[in-house]
Amino acid sequence: MQDECTVNQTVKYLGRKWTLLIILELYKGDGYTRRFTEVKERLPGITAKVLSARLKELEEEGLVEKKIEAGSVPIRSEYTLTGSGLEMVEVIKGIKQWALRWKVENIACGAQDCRSCVL
């Protein structure tokens, strides 16, 4: 596969560990927004360094917007899904539907909408 291939380029950032889960966590937030610390709390095992790097990549790719609340101490960062990020959620939901249909040993998901999932 050529390096310039659209699929190859997209997989470079979407295929990284935690990326799709970060997108889903932002999707679950009010207004598709969460603070950095909220995302970190909801993803046990992710380090602050990795979360920061993934959010920066998603921001550079236009899936996430970052807002800094400079008037607060400490400074708070909020991340919101863009239209492009919300479309990616639909792709993730499609992957979920495929997995529920074709993966024999999957545990059936109780939440039809990923936004209401508490796992």
PyMOL commands that set and color helices and strands:
alter all, ss='L'
color gray80, all
select helices_A, chain A and resi 6-14+19-28+30-32+36-42+48-60+83-102+114-116
alter helices_A, ss='H'
color red, helices_A
select strands_A, chain A and resi 33-35+64-69+76-81
alter strands_A, ss='S'
color yellow, strands_A
deselect
rebuild
show_as cartoon
